[in-house]
Amino acid sequence: MKSPYVNQLEANRVIQTSFLVHSKEIRQKKGGELYLSLLLADRTGELDAKMWDNVGDVLDAFERDDFVQVKGIVQIFHNKPQLTIHKVRRMDESEIEVTDYFPASKRDPEEMWRELRAIVAAIVNPHLKGLLDAMLDDEDIARRYRRAPAAKQIHHAFLGGLLEHVLSLCGLAKATAAHYPNVDYDLLITGVVLHDIGKIYELNYERGFSYSNEGQLIGHMSIAMRMVGEKLRNLPDFPPLVRTLVEHMILSHHGKLEYGSPKVPQFPEALLLHYLDDMDSKMECMRALIENDRQVDGCFTTYHSALERAALKKDRYLHPQAPEPKPETKLETKLEAKTDSRPASAPPAPRPPAPEHPVFAAKGNNLLAEKLMQAGLVRPKQEN
């Protein structure tokens, strides 16, 4: 097991540990020398890192998505930890334990899978149940569904995140369908299970999270539509009108055209699916933002572009920690000793007389000079 993890790092400590490289950029200093700007990660979060010296020795030693061992010092920069790297080397996969570097659901994926299959087994509509069984019985789909994240970055961006997100939606769907009598629960659950199923092929999640070529070209909605079409070829009795409803729910679940949906929701189950999906993703997004924020001071996180806001760290807000006294540095001690060497009991030193200024030197009956001398702002010129 690696140690320390990102969430265990302390400022002003030299560390030697390993990370997965999420990004690597070669930049120039003002003087023209090269330096490396890296984003390193493990299962607990990401860490900004810089390598300022001896960069030429390691420029080609590793790339993005490689595992690296680093030695350096953690410092606070712009209220966040930043690692200054002194040494770095690429690691072989035989040296690492993959689970140390990829965030994953805290729930057991097999347990979550059994829960999903039980929910599908309880569906009454035989056509909708048959479509979902055909999907989830597919070995490749089942394997990927248990492992895939729900997104690359925004929400449930961890292994098993898609399955955890879908199960959360199933719970919400059960509660809201019972509240709204005009909602068809079986149709709603079908939309929940299938709405993001295309993400199992849209995303790469074997080493870091990124978009596959297929995902970049056509996206998860189009992939899901194709998957549904392939399974329905073996279900000739599936009602065409119900098929259109299922397809509409997949295509409209983002809710708005500007959010990537080619259609807006146009019947109750589709609209409810959109709102439940949006709510669950945003609640998870806010949880992760607060839990993973690396701001050292303050009770607000950094600004989050997807949520369009910073989030309040409620526990820190309600239970603020008293600020630690600033440690006295050697430089400050020397300056104090130099500027005030008198013992504590000594009386204050007399104030030196005000210097004579040539403009205000006494000349004959200079009334201004006399008034200034009386006020003690200048001293009279001494005669030799």
GULOZA-343796 format. One record per residue (C-alpha): residue number from 0; residue in one letter; x, y, z. Coordinates in steps of 0.2 Angstrom, whole numbers. Example, Ala and Ser with C-alpha at 12.3 -4.5 7.8 and 13.67 -1.06 7.14 Angstrom:
2
+-----+--------+-------+-------+-------+
! num ! residu !     X !     Y !     Z !
+-----+--------+-------+-------+-------+
!   0 !      A !    62 !   -22 !    39 !
!   1 !      S !    68 !    -5 !    36 !
+-----+--------+-------+-------+-------+
REM end
This chain:
384
+-----+--------+-------+-------+-------+
! num ! residu !     X !     Y !     Z !
+-----+--------+-------+-------+-------+
!   0 !      M !     0 !     0 !     0 !
!   1 !      K !     7 !    17 !    -5 !
!   2 !      S !     9 !    31 !     8 !
!   3 !      P !     6 !    45 !    10 !
!   4 !      Y !   -10 !    47 !     0 !
!   5 !      V !   -15 !    65 !    -7 !
!   6 !      N !   -27 !    68 !     8 !
!   7 !      Q !   -13 !    64 !    20 !
!   8 !      L !     0 !    76 !    14 !
!   9 !      E !     6 !    90 !    26 !
!  10 !      A !    14 !   106 !    22 !
!  11 !      N !    33 !   108 !    24 !
!  12 !      R !    36 !    90 !    24 !
!  13 !      V !    48 !    80 !    12 !
!  14 !      I !    39 !    65 !     5 !
!  15 !      Q !    43 !    50 !    -6 !
!  16 !      T !    28 !    41 !   -13 !
!  17 !      S !    20 !    37 !   -29 !
!  18 !      F !     6 !    44 !   -40 !
!  19 !      L !    -3 !    42 !   -57 !
!  20 !      V !     1 !    56 !   -69 !
!  21 !      H !   -16 !    64 !   -74 !
!  22 !      S !    -7 !    78 !   -85 !
!  23 !      K !    10 !    83 !   -90 !
!  24 !      E !    15 !   100 !   -97 !
!  25 !      I !    32 !   106 !  -102 !
!  26 !      R !    33 !   125 !   -99 !
!  27 !      Q !    46 !   139 !   -99 !
!  28 !      K !    52 !   150 !   -85 !
!  29 !      K !    54 !   168 !   -88 !
!  30 !      G !    73 !   165 !   -92 !
!  31 !      G !    69 !   152 !  -105 !
!  32 !      E !    73 !   137 !   -95 !
!  33 !      L !    61 !   122 !   -95 !
!  34 !      Y !    50 !   116 !   -80 !
!  35 !      L !    37 !   103 !   -78 !
!  36 !      S !    19 !   106 !   -73 !
!  37 !      L !    10 !    90 !   -67 !
!  38 !      L !    -6 !    85 !   -60 !
!  39 !      L !    -3 !    69 !   -50 !
!  40 !      A !   -17 !    58 !   -42 !
!  41 !      D !   -21 !    43 !   -31 !
!  42 !      R !   -38 !    36 !   -26 !
!  43 !      T !   -40 !    51 !   -13 !
!  44 !      G !   -38 !    65 !   -25 !
!  45 !      E !   -27 !    76 !   -36 !
!  46 !      L !   -11 !    86 !   -32 !
!  47 !      D !    -3 !   100 !   -42 !
!  48 !      A !    16 !    97 !   -44 !
!  49 !      K !    30 !   107 !   -51 !
!  50 !      M !    48 !   101 !   -56 !
!  51 !      W !    59 !   116 !   -58 !
!  52 !      D !    77 !   109 !   -59 !
!  53 !      N !    86 !    95 !   -69 !
!  54 !      V !    71 !    94 !   -80 !
!  55 !      G !    81 !    89 !   -95 !
!  56 !      D !    85 !    72 !   -87 !
!  57 !      V !    67 !    67 !   -85 !
!  58 !      L !    57 !    75 !  -100 !
!  59 !      D !    55 !    59 !  -109 !
!  60 !      A !    56 !    47 !   -94 !
!  61 !      F !    37 !    46 !   -92 !
!  62 !      E !    21 !    52 !   -99 !
!  63 !      R !     3 !    55 !   -95 !
!  64 !      D !    -6 !    39 !   -87 !
!  65 !      D !    11 !    32 !   -81 !
!  66 !      F !    14 !    28 !   -63 !
!  67 !      V !    28 !    38 !   -55 !
!  68 !      Q !    38 !    38 !   -39 !
!  69 !      V !    43 !    56 !   -33 !
!  70 !      K !    53 !    64 !   -20 !
!  71 !      G !    49 !    82 !   -15 !
!  72 !      I !    42 !    94 !    -3 !
!  73 !      V !    24 !    99 !     0 !
!  74 !      Q !    21 !   118 !     1 !
!  75 !      I !     6 !   129 !     2 !
!  76 !      F !     3 !   140 !   -14 !
!  77 !      H !   -12 !   150 !   -17 !
!  78 !      N !   -20 !   142 !    -1 !
!  79 !      K !   -18 !   124 !    -8 !
!  80 !      P !    -4 !   111 !    -7 !
!  81 !      Q !     8 !   110 !   -21 !
!  82 !      L !    22 !    98 !   -23 !
!  83 !      T !    40 !   103 !   -28 !
!  84 !      I !    48 !    88 !   -36 !
!  85 !      H !    66 !    85 !   -33 !
!  86 !      K !    67 !    67 !   -41 !
!  87 !      V !    55 !    57 !   -51 !
!  88 !      R !    55 !    40 !   -60 !
!  89 !      R !    43 !    30 !   -70 !
!  90 !      M !    37 !    14 !   -61 !
!  91 !      D !    33 !    -3 !   -68 !
!  92 !      E !    15 !    -9 !   -66 !
!  93 !      S !    23 !   -24 !   -56 !
!  94 !      E !    28 !   -11 !   -42 !
!  95 !      I !    10 !    -4 !   -39 !
!  96 !      E !    -7 !    -9 !   -33 !
!  97 !      V !   -20 !    -2 !   -45 !
!  98 !      T !   -33 !     1 !   -32 !
!  99 !      D !   -21 !    14 !   -23 !
! 100 !      Y !   -23 !    25 !   -38 !
! 101 !      F !   -41 !    25 !   -44 !
! 102 !      P !   -55 !    32 !   -34 !
! 103 !      A !   -69 !    19 !   -32 !
! 104 !      S !   -86 !    17 !   -24 !
! 105 !      K !   -86 !    12 !    -6 !
! 106 !      R !   -99 !    -1 !   -10 !
! 107 !      D !   -95 !   -18 !   -16 !
! 108 !      P !   -99 !   -19 !   -35 !
! 109 !      E !  -106 !   -37 !   -34 !
! 110 !      E !  -118 !   -32 !   -20 !
! 111 !      M !  -123 !   -17 !   -30 !
! 112 !      W !  -126 !   -28 !   -45 !
! 113 !      R !  -137 !   -40 !   -36 !
! 114 !      E !  -147 !   -25 !   -30 !
! 115 !      L !  -150 !   -19 !   -47 !
! 116 !      R !  -155 !   -36 !   -54 !
! 117 !      A !  -167 !   -38 !   -40 !
! 118 !      I !  -175 !   -21 !   -44 !
! 119 !      V !  -176 !   -26 !   -63 !
! 120 !      A !  -184 !   -43 !   -58 !
! 121 !      A !  -198 !   -34 !   -49 !
! 122 !      I !  -204 !   -25 !   -64 !
! 123 !      V !  -221 !   -30 !   -69 !
! 124 !      N !  -222 !   -25 !   -88 !
! 125 !      P !  -215 !   -41 !   -97 !
! 126 !      H !  -209 !   -31 !  -112 !
! 127 !      L !  -199 !   -18 !  -102 !
! 128 !      K !  -192 !   -32 !   -90 !
! 129 !      G !  -187 !   -42 !  -106 !
! 130 !      L !  -177 !   -28 !  -113 !
! 131 !      L !  -168 !   -24 !   -97 !
! 132 !      D !  -164 !   -43 !   -94 !
! 133 !      A !  -157 !   -44 !  -112 !
! 134 !      M !  -146 !   -29 !  -108 !
! 135 !      L !  -140 !   -35 !   -91 !
! 136 !      D !  -137 !   -53 !   -96 !
! 137 !      D !  -125 !   -48 !  -109 !
! 138 !      E !  -108 !   -52 !  -101 !
! 139 !      D !   -98 !   -38 !  -109 !
! 140 !      I !  -111 !   -25 !  -104 !
! 141 !      A !  -113 !   -33 !   -86 !
! 142 !      R !   -94 !   -32 !   -83 !
! 143 !      R !   -92 !   -14 !   -89 !
! 144 !      Y !  -108 !    -8 !   -80 !
! 145 !      R !  -101 !   -14 !   -63 !
! 146 !      R !   -84 !    -5 !   -66 !
! 147 !      A !   -88 !    11 !   -76 !
! 148 !      P !   -89 !    28 !   -68 !
! 149 !      A !  -104 !    39 !   -71 !
! 150 !      A !   -94 !    53 !   -78 !
! 151 !      K !   -76 !    58 !   -82 !
! 152 !      Q !   -75 !    72 !   -69 !
! 153 !      I !   -92 !    80 !   -64 !
! 154 !      H !  -101 !    67 !   -54 !
! 155 !      H !   -99 !    49 !   -48 !
! 156 !      A !   -82 !    50 !   -56 !
! 157 !      F !   -75 !    34 !   -49 !
! 158 !      L !   -75 !    16 !   -52 !
! 159 !      G !   -92 !     9 !   -49 !
! 160 !      G !   -99 !    26 !   -50 !
! 161 !      L !  -112 !    23 !   -64 !
! 162 !      L !  -119 !     8 !   -54 !
! 163 !      E !  -120 !    18 !   -38 !
! 164 !      H !  -128 !    33 !   -47 !
! 165 !      V !  -141 !    21 !   -55 !
! 166 !      L !  -146 !    13 !   -39 !
! 167 !      S !  -148 !    30 !   -31 !
! 168 !      L !  -160 !    35 !   -45 !
! 169 !      C !  -169 !    19 !   -42 !
! 170 !      G !  -173 !    24 !   -24 !
! 171 !      L !  -178 !    41 !   -29 !
! 172 !      A !  -189 !    34 !   -43 !
! 173 !      K !  -198 !    22 !   -31 !
! 174 !      A !  -202 !    37 !   -19 !
! 175 !      T !  -207 !    49 !   -32 !
! 176 !      A !  -218 !    37 !   -43 !
! 177 !      A !  -227 !    33 !   -27 !
! 178 !      H !  -230 !    51 !   -24 !
! 179 !      Y !  -236 !    55 !   -42 !
! 180 !      P !  -250 !    42 !   -47 !
! 181 !      N !  -249 !    47 !   -65 !
! 182 !      V !  -231 !    40 !   -67 !
! 183 !      D !  -228 !    23 !   -73 !
! 184 !      Y !  -215 !    16 !   -62 !
! 185 !      D !  -209 !     2 !   -73 !
! 186 !      L !  -206 !    14 !   -88 !
! 187 !      L !  -197 !    26 !   -76 !
! 188 !      I !  -186 !    12 !   -69 !
! 189 !      T !  -182 !     7 !   -87 !
! 190 !      G !  -177 !    25 !   -91 !
! 191 !      V !  -166 !    25 !   -75 !
! 192 !      V !  -157 !     9 !   -80 !
! 193 !      L !  -154 !    14 !   -98 !
! 194 !      H !  -151 !    32 !   -98 !
! 195 !      D !  -133 !    32 !   -95 !
! 196 !      I !  -129 !    14 !  -101 !
! 197 !      G !  -119 !    21 !  -116 !
! 198 !      K !  -106 !    28 !  -104 !
! 199 !      I !   -99 !    10 !  -102 !
! 200 !      Y !   -92 !    12 !  -120 !
! 201 !      E !   -91 !    32 !  -120 !
! 202 !      L !   -77 !    32 !  -107 !
! 203 !      N !   -61 !    24 !  -104 !
! 204 !      Y !   -57 !    19 !   -86 !
! 205 !      E !   -43 !     6 !   -87 !
! 206 !      R !   -30 !    19 !   -82 !
! 207 !      G !   -37 !    36 !   -78 !
! 208 !      F !   -54 !    42 !   -85 !
! 209 !      S !   -55 !    49 !  -102 !
! 210 !      Y !   -66 !    48 !  -117 !
! 211 !      S !   -65 !    34 !  -130 !
! 212 !      N !   -64 !    38 !  -148 !
! 213 !      E !   -82 !    32 !  -150 !
! 214 !      G !   -87 !    43 !  -135 !
! 215 !      Q !   -79 !    58 !  -143 !
! 216 !      L !   -87 !    55 !  -160 !
! 217 !      I !  -105 !    50 !  -155 !
! 218 !      G !  -108 !    52 !  -136 !
! 219 !      H !  -117 !    40 !  -124 !
! 220 !      M !  -134 !    44 !  -129 !
! 221 !      S !  -131 !    38 !  -147 !
! 222 !      I !  -122 !    23 !  -141 !
! 223 !      A !  -136 !    19 !  -129 !
! 224 !      M !  -149 !    20 !  -144 !
! 225 !      R !  -138 !     8 !  -154 !
! 226 !      M !  -137 !    -4 !  -139 !
! 227 !      V !  -156 !    -4 !  -137 !
! 228 !      G !  -159 !    -6 !  -155 !
! 229 !      E !  -147 !   -22 !  -155 !
! 230 !      K !  -156 !   -30 !  -141 !
! 231 !      L !  -174 !   -26 !  -148 !
! 232 !      R !  -169 !   -36 !  -164 !
! 233 !      N !  -171 !   -51 !  -153 !
! 234 !      L !  -187 !   -45 !  -145 !
! 235 !      P !  -199 !   -44 !  -161 !
! 236 !      D !  -215 !   -43 !  -150 !
! 237 !      F !  -209 !   -27 !  -141 !
! 238 !      P !  -222 !   -14 !  -144 !
! 239 !      P !  -216 !     0 !  -156 !
! 240 !      L !  -224 !    14 !  -147 !
! 241 !      V !  -216 !     9 !  -130 !
! 242 !      R !  -200 !     8 !  -139 !
! 243 !      T !  -202 !    26 !  -144 !
! 244 !      L !  -205 !    31 !  -126 !
! 245 !      V !  -189 !    22 !  -120 !
! 246 !      E !  -179 !    30 !  -134 !
! 247 !      H !  -186 !    47 !  -130 !
! 248 !      M !  -181 !    45 !  -112 !
! 249 !      I !  -163 !    41 !  -117 !
! 250 !      L !  -162 !    56 !  -129 !
! 251 !      S !  -170 !    69 !  -117 !
! 252 !      H !  -163 !    65 !  -100 !
! 253 !      H !  -151 !    80 !  -100 !
! 254 !      G !  -167 !    91 !  -101 !
! 255 !      K !  -162 !   105 !  -112 !
! 256 !      L !  -155 !   106 !  -130 !
! 257 !      E !  -140 !   117 !  -124 !
! 258 !      Y !  -136 !   103 !  -111 !
! 259 !      G !  -134 !    90 !  -126 !
! 260 !      S !  -151 !    83 !  -127 !
! 261 !      P !  -158 !    83 !  -145 !
! 262 !      K !  -176 !    83 !  -137 !
! 263 !      V !  -183 !    90 !  -121 !
! 264 !      P !  -193 !    79 !  -110 !
! 265 !      Q !  -211 !    78 !  -116 !
! 266 !      F !  -220 !    66 !  -105 !
! 267 !      P !  -221 !    64 !   -86 !
! 268 !      E !  -208 !    49 !   -84 !
! 269 !      A !  -196 !    58 !   -95 !
! 270 !      L !  -197 !    74 !   -86 !
! 271 !      L !  -196 !    66 !   -69 !
! 272 !      L !  -181 !    56 !   -75 !
! 273 !      H !  -172 !    72 !   -80 !
! 274 !      Y !  -175 !    80 !   -63 !
! 275 !      L !  -170 !    65 !   -53 !
! 276 !      D !  -154 !    63 !   -63 !
! 277 !      D !  -150 !    81 !   -62 !
! 278 !      M !  -153 !    82 !   -43 !
! 279 !      D !  -143 !    66 !   -39 !
! 280 !      S !  -128 !    71 !   -50 !
! 281 !      K !  -128 !    89 !   -42 !
! 282 !      M !  -129 !    82 !   -24 !
! 283 !      E !  -115 !    70 !   -27 !
! 284 !      C !  -105 !    84 !   -36 !
! 285 !      M !  -107 !    95 !   -21 !
! 286 !      R !  -102 !    81 !    -9 !
! 287 !      A !   -86 !    77 !   -18 !
! 288 !      L !   -82 !    95 !   -20 !
! 289 !      I !   -83 !    98 !    -1 !
! 290 !      E !   -75 !    82 !     4 !
! 291 !      N !   -60 !    83 !    -9 !
! 292 !      D !   -57 !   102 !    -8 !
! 293 !      R !   -39 !   106 !    -3 !
! 294 !      Q !   -41 !   124 !     2 !
! 295 !      V !   -31 !   126 !    18 !
! 296 !      D !   -40 !   141 !    25 !
! 297 !      G !   -58 !   147 !    25 !
! 298 !      C !   -74 !   138 !    25 !
! 299 !      F !   -78 !   139 !     7 !
! 300 !      T !   -72 !   128 !    -7 !
! 301 !      T !   -65 !   134 !   -24 !
! 302 !      Y !   -77 !   139 !   -37 !
! 303 !      H !   -84 !   124 !   -46 !
! 304 !      S !   -89 !   128 !   -65 !
! 305 !      A !  -102 !   114 !   -66 !
! 306 !      L !  -111 !   119 !   -50 !
! 307 !      E !  -108 !   138 !   -54 !
! 308 !      R !  -103 !   142 !   -36 !
! 309 !      A !   -92 !   138 !   -22 !
! 310 !      A !   -98 !   127 !    -8 !
! 311 !      L !   -99 !   130 !    10 !
! 312 !      K !   -89 !   118 !    21 !
! 313 !      K !  -103 !   117 !    34 !
! 314 !      D !   -93 !   108 !    48 !
! 315 !      R !   -79 !   120 !    47 !
! 316 !      Y !   -91 !   135 !    47 !
! 317 !      L !  -100 !   128 !    62 !
! 318 !      H !   -85 !   122 !    71 !
! 319 !      P !   -71 !   134 !    66 !
! 320 !      Q !   -53 !   130 !    72 !
! 321 !      A !   -43 !   143 !    82 !
! 322 !      P !   -29 !   149 !    71 !
! 323 !      E !   -12 !   142 !    76 !
! 324 !      P !     0 !   156 !    82 !
! 325 !      K !    12 !   161 !    68 !
! 326 !      P !    29 !   152 !    71 !
! 327 !      E !    43 !   165 !    74 !
! 328 !      T !    57 !   163 !    61 !
! 329 !      K !    75 !   165 !    64 !
! 330 !      L !    75 !   180 !    53 !
! 331 !      E !    62 !   189 !    63 !
! 332 !      T !    71 !   185 !    79 !
! 333 !      K !    87 !   193 !    72 !
! 334 !      L !    78 !   208 !    66 !
! 335 !      E !    70 !   211 !    83 !
! 336 !      A !    87 !   209 !    92 !
! 337 !      K !    95 !   221 !    80 !
! 338 !      T !    81 !   235 !    82 !
! 339 !      D !    79 !   234 !   100 !
! 340 !      S !    93 !   228 !   111 !
! 341 !      R !    88 !   237 !   127 !
! 342 !      P !    83 !   226 !   142 !
! 343 !      A !    64 !   226 !   146 !
! 344 !      S !    66 !   236 !   162 !
! 345 !      A !    76 !   250 !   153 !
! 346 !      P !    68 !   267 !   152 !
! 347 !      P !    64 !   273 !   134 !
! 348 !      A !    78 !   282 !   125 !
! 349 !      P !    77 !   301 !   124 !
! 350 !      R !    70 !   307 !   107 !
! 351 !      P !    84 !   315 !    97 !
! 352 !      P !    82 !   333 !    93 !
! 353 !      A !    74 !   339 !    77 !
! 354 !      P !    87 !   342 !    64 !
! 355 !      E !    90 !   360 !    58 !
! 356 !      H !    83 !   363 !    40 !
! 357 !      P !    92 !   377 !    30 !
! 358 !      V !    75 !   385 !    25 !
! 359 !      F !    70 !   387 !    43 !
! 360 !      A !    87 !   394 !    49 !
! 361 !      A !    85 !   410 !    60 !
! 362 !      K !    89 !   425 !    49 !
! 363 !      G !    87 !   442 !    57 !
! 364 !      N !    68 !   445 !    62 !
! 365 !      N !    62 !   429 !    54 !
! 366 !      L !    45 !   427 !    62 !
! 367 !      L !    41 !   410 !    55 !
! 368 !      A !    58 !   403 !    61 !
! 369 !      E !    54 !   410 !    78 !
! 370 !      K !    37 !   402 !    79 !
! 371 !      L !    44 !   385 !    73 !
! 372 !      M !    58 !   386 !    86 !
! 373 !      Q !    45 !   390 !   100 !
! 374 !      A !    35 !   374 !    94 !
! 375 !      G !    51 !   364 !    95 !
! 376 !      L !    50 !   359 !    77 !
! 377 !      V !    67 !   366 !    73 !
! 378 !      R !    82 !   370 !    84 !
! 379 !      P !    91 !   386 !    84 !
! 380 !      K !   108 !   388 !    75 !
! 381 !      Q !   123 !   387 !    87 !
! 382 !      E !   136 !   401 !    86 !
! 383 !      N !   154 !   396 !    86 !
+-----+--------+-------+-------+-------+
REM end
